């Protein structure tokens, strides 16, 4: 299972990947379901059992219509933005959100400059985007885990934890509680910690649900009442204890189905203060009591057959010969794999949507100790055979393609069964209309805007990360990833190594094209992304710099502000002209930064690589659109870029013998239009005695202009230094 990053996640559990999340409050606004979790920040030592929760900001996630996808709508509030909050307390715990008269109110607990927790309110005109916090917390409310219930008569009631569970009516302006609070513990089970209340109303009954540490870890339990302030009658368990010490939840009805959102520590098995949000369906008995929910890996929603189907998030699995494990225990966010070790072992995955067009090829990312055979069946182990895959022995992950003999339509359950005794590992399966192999260097996730770097005999490839849905009409790029190879055949996935969150509070938005270069033993990663409107910029795209002592990180913000902002370049009227940085260090030690969209800009950098050393120049580059790549070969400077060609976008290039002259000679087209993708983006490197040309296309299953994949071709020069056109 590959991590899809924080901006787009599948509704398999956990539903949010790429970052930790906990304490989810799910709400329906305008017919859409939004999830407001807290955000666990990775600790320095995840094996330290004495560590505690570190939570510094909030994001909001939007579910699609069938809850098969959740998209990160970005950060909505940070501890540094609230006047009354201790900005270093890392105490932004479980939140809630309500809508009233077209305004959205976000309730959050945090530690202020005085002892203990208070609950604050932030406002926005949308359920996502930046919320504006009030200057003072709610009067009369000291505690954690606020939940607000809006009753049918318009009154609002707030519930919270503070050495027990309290409730009170909230005034209309949500600045204070009305009267005295009610402590509900006398009506609830007496033994054990109770916190994290979530209240809702159904069929005239009020439900008070909460985590209860009846032993060591927390179960989810509930009470019912005819009154929002009680008395409540204890009814029983919603979900038994899991492997995680805490649990925290919400319950919501969406499109006629009730759901339970909760958390586990699946991405952090050794440290349960780093948690991840999950979701399962919830059902009621005829008398209104709640049926106990069994936590699943499969989660909710349909899975599109065109997508990578993660069998390790199974619906059922054989008792012997099949198991799941992490792909890489040094990076749990890379997800899981399914391991077969016996003949007849199987795993079942339910609710796969094949649509109305026949899909004739089954693709599997697999590896095996010895040659093996896997059989895919419709339904259960006794179902009709859909396809048979012959898996060759391989110590590395390889893609195997099998012909679908019995194409499926509509929604089906699937079972994959091993018919060999040898060990076979499966990362994912998917279906495509044909069996043409993809040229993508990385098949486990979508990659774009490749930037190669050769260091100590290894080629490192820095890429963007497309996480847009299939229906998307624009880019959604969550973060930047790193891959490496020693032979251009076998690639190591180093996962997500940088994201716009690294540059908070000034940086944000989508992670556009970037390049990493090495100088004096340090690695400088120049990235393009959005700039938050503040005293340094009114917004628009900008260029930042991260630095590390290693090509794979950890990287940190090198400056604490943007290197290039939109206000520094005024030759173009649009706000996205400052993207796609490329950096080159000349033989004399002078470093150059070149970038742009619509016009190509260049500036010298100081030796420290994080300050400008000259005025910004606009270069006269024929047909230039975006995506420049600068390098030098045999005394000749090459500027390669995405240009208009004879049909945008194509890869074109210019050369010069004097980079400071401003005079570039146009030399022609290197590569034509990308396959199944509007954009193209170059990266060039010499490695192992060959020159390699990198770009992206849209040929992975479900790929396209906003779901791209990096490819590579060998590149050849003529005797005069001109570049031969790429032939495929």
Secondary structure, 3 states (H helix, E strand, C coil): CCCCCCCEEECCCCCCCCCCCEEEEEEEECCEEEEEEEEECCCCCCCCCCCCCCEEEEEEEEECCCCCEEEEEEEEEEHHHCCCECCCCCECCCCEEEEECCEEEEEEEEEECCCCEEEEEEEECCCCCCCEECCCCCECCECEEEEEEECCCCCEEEEEECCCEEEEEECCCCCEEEEEEEECHHHCCCCCCEEEEEEEEECCEEEEEEEECCCCCCEEEEEEECCCCCCCEEEEEEECCCCCCCCCCEEEEECCEEEEEEEECCCCCCCCCCCEEEEEEECECCCCCECCCCCCCCCCCCEECCCCECCCCCCEECCCCEEEEECCCCCHHHCEEEEECCCCCEEEEEEEECCCCCCCEEEEEEEECCCEEEEEEECCCCCCEEEEEEECCEEEEEEEEEEECCCCCCEEEEEEEECCCCCEEEEEEEEECCCCCCCCCCCCCCCEEEEEEEECCEEEEEEEEECCCCCCCCCCEEEEEEEEECCCCCEEEEEEEEEHHHHCCCEECCCCCEEEEEECCEEEEEEEEEECCCCCCCCCEEEEEEEECCCCCCCEECCCCCCECHHHCCCCCCCCCCCCCEEEECCCCCEEEEECECCEEEEEECCCCCCECCCCEEECCCCEEEEEEEEEECCEEEEEEEECCCCCCEEEEEEECCCCCCCCEEEEEEECCCCCCCCCCCEEEEECCEEEEEEEECCCCCCECCECEEEEEEECECCCCCECCCCC
